[in-house]
Each structure stands twice: as C-alpha cells, then as structure tokens.
Amino acid sequence: AKDSSGKTSSFNIGSYNTSIVSVGNYTSSSFTVTGLSAGTAQIIVQNSAGGPSQTVYATVGGGTGGISVGETNVTMSPNSSYTVSVTPTTGVSASSTNPSIVSAYVNGGLVVLNSASVSGNATVNVWNSSGGTAQINVTVSSSGGASLTLGMTSVNVAAGGTQFVSVTAVNNYGGTDTFYAQSQNTYIATAYADSLGITVEGRNSGNTQVIVTSGSGKSMSLYVNVTAGSLASPQVQAPMLDYSTATPRVMLYWYDVAGASNYEIERANTNDWIFTGIGITYFGTPQFADSGVVAGSSYVYRIRAVAGSTGPWTETSSIYVEATVVDYPTTAPTNFGGNSNVYEVNLYWDYVPKASYYEIERKDMFGYTTILTSNYTSFTDFDLSPGTNYWYRVRGVKGATDPAYWSAEFYIMTKALDVALLPAPTIYTDASYDNVQLSWSYISGASYYRIEKWNSASYTYDLLAEVSGTSYADWSVSSNAYYEYRVAGVQVVDGSGVVGNFNYAGLYTDVNPNTQPPAETPPIHSYYGTGTTTAYVGWYAVSAAAWYEVSYGTDYYNVLYDNGASTATVYTTYIDLSGLGSGSYNYFKVRAANVNGAGPWTGIYAVSTYTTMYEPAVPSAPYVSGKGYSIANSSIFVDIAWQYVDYASFYIIERSADGGTSWGSLGTPTSTTYRDFDILSDVTYQYRVRAANDSYPNPTGYSGSVSYAVPVMMSVEIGFH
C-alpha cells in the first residue's frame, strides 16, 4: 500500500465471511488467510491513506487439501538449484515471497528452487486448488557448506548421440561429494553419472531436464534439447529355441539402439523367404518370443529400430525348429536387482530353469569381468568403494559350451562415505616364541578395531581379527621369525564398518625353547561320507599342535605303512576329503605336529562314500543348542543345530524375522550346526534347514522351523579407578 507521495502506507481488512476464513498475522506488507470450512469468501483490502480497495477471492476446499512438502527448511548456495518433493504431484503451484533471493516453480512432483547471486532469506508458498497450503523457508548463503556445480546448464544432442557434462560436488566437510543424475523424460533422453560428470544420451526429438543431485542433497537442473538423428541397425544374437512352454518357440535378443522408440520384427520361412511382420516391442525391451513356429521348419528373422523414421533391417541367421527338448537355459534371469550400503552391493534375481549355476559380472572402465560363479540366486559383492557407481549382469549356465543369456544390466551406487576417517592408533608390541602380543591406544568413536597381518606370499595385508578391545594375541606364528601388522579403528556408518587410518608395527618372535613335538593323538569325534568321492572328518584339538597331518586312501595297508597313501596338512580341526573311491570304504589316520616334529598317529578309521548321490531327505526340525554373548564379535548369538541327513554334502539354513512370511538364506554349512551373530534384541526369529548336495543343490523340501525369541538386552557401562 502506498500513499499519494509514494511512501509505504498501512492497510485495513474490510468485511469477509468469518465462518469460511479467518485473517491474521499482519505485517507492513502482508497478511495470512486461513481456511475454516469449505466455501468461497471475499476479503476487502483497503488502503489506510485512501484510494482504491481490492478484493481477494478465497476458495476453501474440503479438509486441508492434503498437500505436503518433503522439506520445510532449505539452505542453498548462490546460483544453485534445489528440489523439494511435494504431494500431490498434480494441480500444485508455488511462488516465492522474494524472487530476487530465490525463485520457485513446480515440475511434476518437485518444487524447483533457483537461487540468485545474493544471500538472504525467502519463503516459498506452495498450494493446490483444493485449498491445501505449505511453506518452504529458504536461506541463501555463500559461507561454507556443500555445493554442486555443472560445467554447463543446457545441452543440445542428436538422437542416438551423447554429450558429457562435468560436475563438481563438494560435501559438508569440504571434500568430494557423490552425485547422480535422473532424466525427467527417459523417452527423450537418458543420463548416467561417473566420477567425473554425467553423460546425456539422446533418444527422441524433444526437450526435457536432467536433475543432478549430490549426496549432500544439493541439486541442479540441466536443460536438454534432443534433435533428430540417424538410427543404427540393431546388433542381434543368434535365435534360440525355447521348449519351456507347451509348444516350441523361438527367442530373439538384440541390443538397444540409441534414439529408438520401438522395434519391428519380421519372419520368413526359408522355403519362400517372404518376410511378414510378427510383432513390435519398445525401447528397453530388446527381445521377442515367437510362438507361431512349427516343428520341422526353418526360419529367418529381421529387426529394425523405429523413432518416427525407420533404421536399416538387421537379418538373423536361420534356425531349425526341432521337436526334441533342449536341455539348457533358454531365457535370461529376470527381476535382477539389489541394494547397497557403503562398502557392499547385495544382488538377487529369479531362478532360471535348467541352469546348473550362475555367472555374475561387474563392469568398470575396461568392460565386464566375471566376479563369481554361484549355485544360488543371490550374491553380495564386498570391499567396494563408497559413493561409487557399479554395473552388473547375470546369466544362468548349464554347461561351459551351452548357450546362455545375460540379464538386463543393473546399475547401483554404493552409499557415500560422508564422515571423517578415524586417526591411526599408537601400537605397542611384545613377543614370545609362540605368540605376538599387540596392544594399541583407544580411539574415540571407534566401534571396534581391525588387525591385519602381512602375507609375504601374496604381498598383501590379510585380515587377522576384528575385536572390540585394545589388545590381541596372535598365536599363528613360528619361533625366531619376523612378522608385520597394522591396526585401525572402525566406525559403523549405515550398517557398514568404515576403516580408519592404519598404523604399522613389526617384530621378531623369540627362539623356541621347547624341542618336543605334540605328545597326544587327536581324538576323532565324527566322520562320514558327503558324496560319491568325498567325506568329512573332524577331531578335537590337542595341546602343542600347530597343524595336523592326515594320511588317507582306498588301501588299508598303504595308509597303515605310509606307502602310496595321499597326505594333507590342515590348520583346522577338520578336513573335507576328496578324490576317494566311489561307493567303497576309504581309510584315514590323523596326527598333530609342530615345528619340532609330529606326534603319534591315531588308529586307522574306515569311512564309506556313496555309490550314487540321491536327493537328501527333508531334515527334521532344527533346535536351539546354545545362546550367549560373544566378546570377540561384540554381539549376542544363537546356536542352531539339526540331525545329520544321508546324502547331504551341505545344508541351506534360512531365517525369517516376520513370522515365516519371508525367508532369507544365512549360509551353506557342511556341518550340522550354525551360529547366528546377526540378531537383534527383542526380535523373534524362525529357522529352517534344507539338505543338499552337488547333484541336488536346490532341494525343494524344507524342515520344520524352530523359533527363538531374543530377550531384551540392556547395555551397562562400568568405570574403574
């Protein structure tokens, strides 16, 4: 309001329907209207200095209008963009009370905030036609904090072409931040991020935006204009026969063509070579199943990309439809996905019929590399880098020479490590002839400590132990030998251990004053066949033993007189024997040893293998055999045990935390016990078991389940003087 001289004047509120709205929160330049009940009211605003009045029309919908924003307080750097989610996603408007500080508009389900070059405060009002309102308080500040900068704010790219845009992201600690990119319309353009920036790929003519968001929550918009480009011909694979359905069908696979919106598929019989259209698929679905084939006929196919115009045809090789069953996988794994934390990615996919195992590959700048072959439909990729993009694919395989089909590529980013690393501890050492004593200074913020030992064979530091205290004794040493160690504090972030800075120490062990080998024979506690050529043998530890030696074979006297028998050395109290005679008795004996020599042999034992590996029977229900708290692991645990099952080489133990609605695999132990450290206080878990072997790696029969209710745990801190 202004007076006749142009100076600011006050204003008055005239009549309005007080049952529909109320008016309050007066300032020199604004007032607030609050909806009370559904209806329409007129609010008369009058200039106190005289002059014209104006009418505000207030329409109040039923209820609050159901509008909400994801954040109500936002801090931005000058000349930056930021997005806030809003619900509902349609019929919503936004405006800023101070556009010179920050402007605002709504794009889909996001309120887009663009700051100017100056610092200050503003309020962004968000509303919809149903009377719902919300506010976002915005502070624009150039001092400190996270930031996000794009090398350019708009790009032009042809359909089928790419454009790289550099990105600079800074976190709240002043270090490099992670970021990701999301296209608002993937039909027009797609975008993906790497450590240097983002790459925009044109799909079809049109305009869209790519939203770039940092790990600290900063975001900016990149405006993309895609012009028409030429389409490439699809790169196709050889056609495949699929007999998994009632009638045979031919499976076609190819790679997506940049800029394509869909694909046309035609088929011809090699008797006449007349091509006829049989189907259309869309971009992102580069495959087609042809069920209109007849056994005893040969066919050839051709495929082309379409996006307004059409690209050139690509013709496949011919395929003969046989009437016999194909005994290998004919489809790619489906529902391939996963989740991640700071240092690992958890992957899972659907079972592929007729697959004996799965190959998982990970892609880096040099291409795809096989990282695992597995019998299971899940996998955890460990020891990854925080805030890093990873690409994966998986396929089911029957035999090394059989056809196999890759899944769609799965992309995921590990969570950012937005935390400072812990400092290195001070290490103190002492040694005897048979152990090394390590201790170190306490580090504030450490959840536990990681001890690693130098491996001179592989030239790497290997994990030795993870402990909650500040000392550790290494008994896996020899006398008069040099050893190197390193220790670091570990803090837990988002469920993952973040290893801090290491400190290093090295020392010699003493000369061994003892000259005697172990005097006892190892007590054998269990032995049984686990396959047609494999068996398990276990024994109890004996004093002074550094390792154990096993002699075994199919001939009793060869084992008795050490004449041609096989031998093995282990540092555990068990061994999985292999290469035994099938369906017959095999003989073994065990003795303890150390650097001074070997102790006496046990008697000779006979263990039988199986002639044929049948599917193991369903195990009886497991039972809780123990529970407690592990100081070494700093966690509570429960021991689960079950009865041995004939023909079982290993067991699949599963757990449910929701009353048996969903189950997850814990592992595949070869023994009949499992210790579960990963349990939470005041949660009831259920456990069940399947018996399996190499011939039957995925048996269908589950045991009954056993429940264990973890008691409520209380942490008590005790201090000493």
MOVEN-V746526 format. One record per residue. RES is the residue in three letters. PSI is psi as a letter, one per 20 degrees, with the letter a starting at -180 (none if undefined). NEAR is the number of other C-alpha atoms within 10 Angstrom. D_FIRST is the distance of its C-alpha to the first C-alpha in Angstrom with 2 decimals. Layout:
BEGIN
RES:PSI:NEAR:D_FIRST + RES:PSI:NEAR:D_FIRST
END
This chain:
BEGIN
ALA:p:19:0.00 + LYS:q:15:3.86 + ASP:a:14:6.98 + SER:h:10:10.19 + SER:i:7:11.50 + GLY:i:8:9.02 + LYS:q:8:8.43 + THR:p:13:5.88 + SER:r:16:5.11 + SER:r:14:6.25 + PHE:r:20:6.51 + ASN:q:12:10.02 + ILE:p:18:12.32 + GLY:b:13:14.74 + SER:q:10:18.19 + TYR:r:20:19.59 + ASN:o:13:23.16 + THR:i:13:23.80 + SER:i:12:27.12 + ILE:g:18:25.65 + VAL:r:21:22.53 + SER:q:14:21.04 + VAL:p:14:17.50 + GLY:a:11:17.11 + ASN:l:8:16.60 + TYR:p:12:13.15 + THR:a:10:11.63 + SER:i:10:8.64 + SER:j:10:7.46 + SER:r:10:9.91 + PHE:r:11:12.49 + THR:p:10:16.06 + VAL:p:13:17.97 + THR:p:14:21.73 + GLY:p:24:24.35 + LEU:g:16:27.02 + SER:q:16:29.29 + ALA:p:17:29.80 + GLY:a:15:28.06 + THR:p:15:24.88 + ALA:q:20:21.99 + GLN:p:17:18.94 + ILE:p:20:15.80 + ILE:p:15:13.58 + VAL:p:18:9.83 + GLN:q:18:8.71 + ASN:p:17:6.05 + SER:h:15:8.28 + ALA:j:15:8.48 + GLY:a:13:9.88 + GLY:a:11:9.72 + PRO:q:8:10.11 + SER:r:15:9.98 + GLN:q:13:10.86 + THR:p:14:13.86 + VAL:p:12:14.70 + TYR:o:12:18.50 + ALA:o:19:20.23 + THR:p:17:23.91 + VAL:p:22:25.99 + GLY:r:18:29.42 + GLY:p:14:32.48 + GLY:b:13:32.58 + THR:i:15:30.37 + GLY:i:16:30.68 + GLY:k:15:33.10 + ILE:q:18:31.02 + SER:q:17:31.82 + VAL:q:18:31.60 + GLY:h:13:34.42 + GLU:q:13:32.52 + THR:i:14:29.39 + ASN:p:11:29.54 + VAL:p:16:30.31 + THR:p:16:31.12 + MET:q:26:31.42 + SER:q:24:32.70 + PRO:q:21:30.77 + ASN:l:18:31.55 + SER:r:21:32.94 + SER:q:24:32.66 + TYR:q:24:32.94 + THR:q:26:33.40 + VAL:p:18:32.81 + SER:q:17:34.65 + VAL:q:22:32.88 + THR:p:16:34.51 + PRO:r:17:34.73 + THR:i:15:35.25 + THR:q:14:34.08 + GLY:k:13:31.00 + VAL:q:23:28.72 + SER:r:16:25.45 + ALA:q:20:23.60 + SER:q:19:20.46 + SER:q:21:19.36 + THR:i:14:16.17 + ASN:m:14:17.20 + PRO:h:15:19.33 + SER:i:15:20.17 + ILE:g:22:22.17 + VAL:p:29:23.51 + SER:r:20:23.34 + ALA:q:24:24.79 + TYR:r:18:26.62 + VAL:p:21:29.32 + ASN:o:17:32.92 + GLY:c:16:35.35 + GLY:k:17:35.42 + LEU:p:20:33.54 + VAL:o:25:29.98 + VAL:p:20:30.27 + LEU:p:27:28.30 + ASN:o:22:28.40 + SER:q:24:27.47 + ALA:a:19:26.57 + SER:i:15:28.52 + VAL:q:15:26.45 + SER:q:18:26.51 + GLY:a:18:23.71 + ASN:q:16:22.40 + ALA:q:18:20.50 + THR:p:21:20.50 + VAL:o:22:21.83 + ASN:p:16:21.20 + VAL:p:23:24.26 + TRP:r:20:24.68 + ASN:r:20:27.13 + SER:i:14:27.50 + SER:j:18:29.26 + GLY:j:19:26.25 + GLY:q:20:27.33 + THR:q:21:24.93 + ALA:r:16:25.68 + GLN:q:18:24.16 + ILE:o:21:25.66 + ASN:p:15:24.79 + VAL:p:21:25.62 + THR:p:19:26.78 + VAL:o:22:27.78 + SER:p:17:30.45 + SER:j:15:33.16 + SER:o:9:35.52 + GLY:a:11:38.56 + GLY:r:15:38.73 + ALA:q:22:39.89 + SER:r:23:39.08 + LEU:p:27:39.92 + THR:p:19:40.36 + LEU:q:19:41.72 + GLY:h:13:43.90 + MET:q:12:42.00 + THR:i:14:38.99 + SER:q:14:40.51 + VAL:q:16:44.11 + ASN:p:16:46.16 + VAL:q:20:49.37 + ALA:q:20:52.02 + ALA:p:25:53.12 + GLY:i:21:55.95 + GLY:r:19:54.86 + THR:q:18:53.22 + GLN:p:15:50.75 + PHE:p:17:50.60 + VAL:p:17:47.37 + SER:q:15:47.68 + VAL:p:21:45.68 + THR:o:17:45.13 + ALA:p:23:44.24 + VAL:p:20:44.09 + ASN:a:21:44.20 + ASN:i:15:42.83 + TYR:j:13:46.06 + GLY:j:12:45.79 + GLY:r:13:48.57 + THR:p:16:48.87 + ASP:q:22:47.10 + THR:r:29:48.14 + PHE:r:29:46.16 + TYR:r:22:46.61 + ALA:q:23:45.39 + GLN:o:17:44.55 + SER:p:21:44.23 + GLN:i:17:41.72 + ASN:n:14:44.26 + THR:i:16:47.89 + TYR:h:17:49.10 + ILE:g:24:47.50 + ALA:q:31:48.06 + THR:r:22:49.26 + ALA:q:21:48.82 + TYR:q:18:50.77 + ALA:q:22:50.49 + ASP:a:17:53.13 + SER:i:16:53.08 + LEU:h:13:51.94 + GLY:b:19:49.30 + ILE:q:22:48.89 + THR:p:17:50.79 + VAL:p:24:49.15 + GLU:p:24:51.64 + GLY:p:30:50.88 + ARG:f:30:51.99 + ASN:q:24:50.77 + SER:p:20:48.58 + GLY:a:16:44.83 + ASN:q:15:41.80 + THR:a:20:40.91 + GLN:q:23:39.63 + VAL:p:24:41.68 + ILE:p:19:39.95 + VAL:p:28:41.57 + THR:p:21:41.26 + SER:r:23:42.79 + GLY:h:22:44.63 + SER:j:19:41.83 + GLY:i:17:39.32 + LYS:q:24:37.72 + SER:q:28:37.38 + MET:q:24:36.74 + SER:p:24:36.92 + LEU:o:20:39.60 + TYR:p:16:39.14 + VAL:p:23:42.53 + ASN:o:19:43.73 + VAL:p:24:47.26 + THR:r:18:49.37 + ALA:q:19:52.63 + GLY:r:20:55.69 + SER:q:16:59.38 + LEU:p:21:60.69 + ALA:r:20:63.62 + SER:q:20:66.53 + PRO:q:24:66.54 + GLN:o:15:68.81 + VAL:q:19:70.91 + GLN:r:15:73.34 + ALA:q:15:76.72 + PRO:q:20:76.63 + MET:q:21:77.57 + LEU:p:21:79.51 + ASP:o:23:78.04 + TYR:j:19:80.44 + SER:i:16:78.15 + THR:r:8:77.54 + ALA:h:7:80.14 + THR:q:13:80.76 + PRO:q:22:80.56 + ARG:r:20:77.49 + VAL:p:20:76.58 + MET:p:18:73.60 + LEU:p:21:71.80 + TYR:q:21:69.56 + TRP:r:17:67.73 + TYR:q:15:64.93 + ASP:q:22:61.39 + VAL:p:23:60.73 + ALA:p:25:57.47 + GLY:i:29:55.29 + ALA:q:30:57.26 + SER:h:19:55.61 + ASN:r:20:58.90 + TYR:q:24:62.70 + GLU:p:17:65.47 + ILE:p:23:68.90 + GLU:q:18:72.18 + ARG:q:22:75.74 + ALA:q:18:79.22 + ASN:p:17:82.68 + THR:i:15:85.01 + ASN:h:9:87.57 + ASP:i:7:85.61 + TRP:k:12:82.57 + ILE:o:11:80.32 + PHE:p:15:76.71 + THR:p:13:74.66 + GLY:p:13:71.05 + ILE:i:15:70.96 + GLY:r:14:67.35 + ILE:p:16:63.86 + THR:r:15:62.03 + TYR:r:15:58.58 + PHE:p:20:57.44 + GLY:i:13:57.86 + THR:m:14:60.96 + PRO:l:18:63.72 + GLN:q:19:66.60 + PHE:p:17:68.32 + ALA:o:15:71.08 + ASP:o:16:73.60 + SER:i:14:75.46 + GLY:k:11:77.17 + VAL:r:17:80.10 + VAL:p:15:83.78 + ALA:p:13:86.25 + GLY:j:9:88.84 + SER:q:13:86.53 + SER:q:16:84.97 + TYR:q:20:81.42 + VAL:q:19:79.21 + TYR:q:24:75.40 + ARG:q:21:72.80 + ILE:q:25:69.05 + ARG:q:23:66.25 + ALA:q:29:62.50 + VAL:p:22:60.01 + ALA:m:21:56.41 + GLY:f:12:56.00 + SER:r:11:59.13 + THR:q:17:62.20 + GLY:a:19:63.98 + PRO:q:14:67.74 + TRP:q:17:69.99 + THR:p:17:71.54 + GLU:p:19:74.89 + THR:r:18:76.23 + SER:r:12:79.81 + SER:q:15:81.89 + ILE:p:18:82.40 + TYR:p:18:85.29 + VAL:o:19:84.48 + GLU:r:15:87.20 + ALA:j:12:88.19 + THR:r:9:88.56 + VAL:p:11:86.04 + VAL:p:14:84.28 + ASP:l:15:84.34 + TYR:r:20:81.29 + PRO:p:26:77.49 + THR:j:24:76.09 + THR:q:23:72.38 + ALA:q:21:69.82 + PRO:q:24:68.25 + THR:r:16:65.13 + ASN:l:13:62.08 + PHE:p:19:62.34 + GLY:a:18:59.54 + GLY:a:16:58.92 + ASN:r:14:56.69 + SER:r:16:56.52 + ASN:b:19:55.89 + VAL:g:25:56.05 + TYR:j:21:59.71 + GLU:q:19:60.97 + VAL:p:20:60.45 + ASN:p:14:61.87 + LEU:q:20:63.05 + TYR:q:18:64.38 + TRP:r:18:65.56 + ASP:q:15:67.59 + TYR:p:16:71.39 + VAL:o:20:73.15 + PRO:p:17:76.34 + LYS:j:16:79.54 + ALA:p:20:77.93 + SER:h:20:80.13 + TYR:r:17:77.45 + TYR:q:22:74.08 + GLU:p:17:73.13 + ILE:p:22:69.70 + GLU:q:19:68.45 + ARG:q:19:65.54 + LYS:p:17:64.13 + ASP:a:11:63.26 + MET:i:5:63.05 + PHE:i:6:66.78 + GLY:a:9:66.67 + TYR:q:14:67.80 + THR:p:12:70.26 + THR:p:13:72.06 + ILE:i:12:71.12 + LEU:q:13:72.95 + THR:p:16:75.35 + SER:q:13:75.03 + ASN:i:15:76.55 + TYR:r:16:73.29 + THR:k:17:70.00 + SER:q:19:67.81 + PHE:q:16:67.66 + THR:p:13:65.76 + ASP:o:15:65.35 + PHE:r:11:65.40 + ASP:l:10:64.77 + LEU:r:15:61.90 + SER:p:16:59.21 + PRO:q:19:55.77 + GLY:k:22:52.80 + THR:q:19:55.17 + ASN:p:21:55.42 + TYR:q:17:58.73 + TRP:q:15:60.17 + TYR:q:22:63.05 + ARG:q:21:65.37 + VAL:q:28:68.30 + ARG:q:23:71.32 + GLY:p:31:74.15 + VAL:p:26:77.64 + LYS:g:17:81.11 + GLY:r:14:83.32 + ALA:h:7:82.86 + THR:i:7:84.01 + ASP:q:11:82.28 + PRO:q:15:79.10 + ALA:q:22:75.84 + TYR:p:17:72.24 + TRP:q:18:69.16 + SER:r:19:66.10 + ALA:q:19:62.68 + GLU:p:14:61.27 + PHE:p:16:59.18 + TYR:p:15:56.58 + ILE:q:16:55.15 + MET:p:23:53.65 + THR:q:20:54.82 + LYS:q:23:52.20 + ALA:q:21:50.87 + LEU:n:19:52.39 + ASP:l:19:49.21 + VAL:q:13:51.20 + ALA:q:10:53.14 + LEU:q:16:56.95 + LEU:q:19:59.01 + PRO:r:16:61.17 + ALA:q:18:64.91 + PRO:r:22:67.17 + THR:p:16:70.16 + ILE:p:18:73.40 + TYR:q:12:76.71 + THR:q:16:79.94 + ASP:q:13:83.47 + ALA:q:17:86.23 + SER:a:17:89.55 + TYR:h:18:91.94 + ASP:j:18:90.36 + ASN:q:17:86.64 + VAL:p:21:83.72 + GLN:p:14:81.47 + LEU:p:20:77.84 + SER:r:17:75.23 + TRP:r:19:71.85 + SER:q:13:69.01 + TYR:p:13:66.33 + ILE:p:18:63.00 + SER:p:10:59.84 + GLY:i:13:57.98 + ALA:p:19:61.09 + SER:h:16:61.80 + TYR:a:21:65.33 + TYR:q:24:67.41 + ARG:p:19:68.99 + ILE:p:21:72.49 + GLU:q:19:73.87 + LYS:p:20:77.41 + TRP:p:17:78.56 + ASN:o:14:80.58 + SER:i:10:82.96 + ALA:g:6:84.00 + SER:i:8:80.54 + TYR:l:8:79.02 + THR:q:11:76.07 + TYR:p:15:74.86 + ASP:q:14:75.40 + LEU:p:14:73.74 + LEU:g:16:76.12 + ALA:r:16:74.13 + GLU:p:19:70.73 + VAL:q:18:70.88 + SER:h:17:68.60 + GLY:a:15:70.64 + THR:k:17:71.33 + SER:q:16:74.96 + TYR:q:18:77.11 + ALA:p:14:80.83 + ASP:o:15:81.99 + TRP:i:13:85.46 + SER:l:12:85.71 + VAL:r:17:87.34 + SER:q:21:90.83 + SER:q:17:92.75 + ASN:l:15:92.87 + ALA:q:12:89.95 + TYR:p:12:86.65 + TYR:q:17:83.28 + GLU:q:15:79.65 + TYR:r:22:76.58 + ARG:q:23:72.83 + VAL:q:28:70.38 + ALA:q:28:66.58 + GLY:q:31:64.11 + VAL:p:24:62.30 + GLN:q:21:58.92 + VAL:p:14:57.91 + VAL:p:15:54.68 + ASP:k:12:53.77 + GLY:i:10:57.35 + SER:q:14:58.97 + GLY:p:18:60.76 + VAL:o:23:59.27 + VAL:p:18:62.19 + GLY:a:20:61.47 + ASN:p:15:63.30 + PHE:q:18:67.14 + ASN:q:16:69.68 + TYR:q:15:73.33 + ALA:q:15:76.79 + GLY:q:12:80.40 + LEU:r:15:83.81 + TYR:q:17:87.46 + THR:r:19:89.02 + ASP:r:17:92.29 + VAL:p:13:95.74 + ASN:o:14:96.79 + PRO:i:8:99.57 + ASN:q:9:100.49 + THR:j:9:102.94 + GLN:p:14:103.31 + PRO:r:19:101.82 + PRO:q:21:100.46 + ALA:i:16:103.25 + GLU:q:19:101.89 + THR:q:21:101.74 + PRO:p:24:98.33 + PRO:o:14:98.44 + ILE:p:18:97.61 + HIS:i:10:95.36 + SER:q:11:94.56 + TYR:p:18:95.57 + TYR:q:17:95.16 + GLY:q:25:94.84 + THR:i:25:91.35 + GLY:a:26:92.43 + THR:h:21:95.42 + THR:j:19:95.70 + THR:q:21:93.46 + ALA:q:22:93.80 + TYR:p:19:92.06 + VAL:p:21:93.86 + GLY:q:19:92.44 + TRP:r:17:93.98 + TYR:q:13:93.21 + ALA:q:19:92.66 + VAL:q:19:95.51 + SER:q:12:95.39 + ALA:j:18:95.78 + ALA:p:21:94.82 + ALA:h:23:92.59 + TRP:r:19:92.96 + TYR:q:23:95.13 + GLU:p:17:97.60 + VAL:p:22:98.41 + SER:p:21:101.49 + TYR:r:25:101.59 + GLY:r:24:103.34 + THR:i:20:105.23 + ASP:p:16:108.65 + TYR:g:18:109.52 + TYR:h:14:112.03 + ASN:h:16:109.80 + VAL:g:23:107.25 + LEU:g:18:109.99 + TYR:j:9:111.61 + ASP:l:14:108.48 + ASN:n:10:110.16 + GLY:j:13:107.67 + ALA:q:19:105.03 + SER:q:16:101.30 + THR:q:15:99.52 + ALA:q:12:95.94 + THR:p:15:94.23 + VAL:q:13:91.09 + TYR:j:13:89.03 + THR:r:13:88.06 + THR:k:16:90.17 + TYR:r:19:90.28 + ILE:q:18:90.96 + ASP:o:13:90.35 + LEU:q:18:93.64 + SER:r:13:93.71 + GLY:k:12:96.38 + LEU:r:23:98.72 + GLY:p:18:101.33 + SER:p:17:100.03 + GLY:k:16:101.24 + SER:r:16:103.66 + TYR:p:18:104.18 + ASN:q:23:102.86 + TYR:q:21:103.83 + PHE:r:24:101.99 + LYS:q:21:102.33 + VAL:q:26:99.91 + ARG:q:24:100.34 + ALA:q:30:98.14 + ALA:q:23:98.16 + ASN:a:17:96.82 + VAL:i:17:97.54 + ASN:i:14:100.96 + GLY:a:12:102.16 + ALA:q:21:102.10 + GLY:a:22:103.16 + PRO:q:15:105.48 + TRP:q:17:104.73 + THR:r:17:104.05 + GLY:r:12:106.47 + ILE:p:15:106.07 + TYR:q:17:103.78 + ALA:p:16:103.71 + VAL:p:18:100.47 + SER:q:22:100.50 + THR:r:22:98.09 + TYR:q:20:97.32 + THR:g:13:99.21 + THR:p:12:96.26 + MET:o:19:92.63 + TYR:r:15:91.72 + GLU:p:20:88.30 + PRO:q:20:87.95 + ALA:r:17:87.87 + VAL:p:17:84.74 + PRO:q:21:84.63 + SER:r:17:84.82 + ALA:p:17:81.63 + PRO:r:22:80.69 + TYR:q:18:80.59 + VAL:o:17:78.89 + SER:i:13:81.48 + GLY:r:11:79.50 + LYS:q:16:76.15 + GLY:b:11:74.85 + TYR:p:12:72.74 + SER:o:11:73.41 + ILE:g:11:72.93 + ALA:h:12:73.38 + ASN:i:14:70.63 + SER:l:15:68.49 + SER:q:14:68.16 + ILE:q:18:69.70 + PHE:r:19:72.02 + VAL:p:18:74.15 + ASP:p:15:77.48 + ILE:p:22:78.26 + ALA:r:17:81.88 + TRP:r:20:83.82 + GLN:q:13:87.38 + TYR:q:15:88.89 + VAL:p:19:89.14 + ASP:q:19:91.98 + TYR:j:24:91.05 + ALA:p:25:87.70 + SER:h:26:86.97 + PHE:r:20:83.50 + TYR:q:24:81.09 + ILE:o:19:77.48 + ILE:p:24:75.63 + GLU:q:19:72.30 + ARG:q:21:69.76 + SER:p:18:67.18 + ALA:j:17:64.45 + ASP:k:12:63.16 + GLY:j:12:66.24 + GLY:j:14:67.97 + THR:g:7:65.20 + SER:q:10:65.01 + TRP:q:16:67.53 + GLY:q:12:67.44 + SER:p:15:70.42 + LEU:h:15:71.23 + GLY:a:13:74.19 + THR:m:17:77.74 + PRO:q:13:80.19 + THR:i:18:83.91 + SER:a:16:84.85 + THR:k:17:84.32 + THR:q:19:81.73 + TYR:p:19:78.07 + ARG:p:15:75.94 + ASP:o:16:72.22 + PHE:h:17:70.09 + ASP:m:10:66.77 + ILE:q:15:66.12 + LEU:q:17:63.37 + SER:q:12:63.69 + ASP:k:11:63.45 + VAL:p:13:63.87 + THR:p:16:66.78 + TYR:q:19:68.31 + GLN:q:19:70.94 + TYR:q:25:73.48 + ARG:r:25:75.84 + VAL:q:27:78.36 + ARG:q:26:79.91 + ALA:p:30:83.22 + ALA:r:27:83.41 + ASN:a:20:85.58 + ASP:h:15:85.45 + SER:h:16:86.87 + TYR:m:17:84.42 + PRO:i:20:81.23 + ASN:m:16:78.96 + PRO:q:16:80.96 + THR:i:11:79.44 + GLY:p:15:80.82 + TYR:q:18:78.73 + SER:r:18:80.22 + GLY:r:15:79.02 + SER:q:18:76.23 + VAL:q:16:76.15 + SER:q:18:73.13 + TYR:o:15:72.20 + ALA:o:12:69.47 + VAL:p:17:68.27 + PRO:r:11:67.96 + VAL:p:9:64.86 + MET:q:10:65.22 + MET:p:6:64.09 + SER:p:5:63.72 + VAL:p:5:65.15 + GLU:p:4:64.91 + ILE:p:5:67.87 + GLY:q:4:68.14 + PHE:q:3:71.35 + HIS:none:2:72.29
END
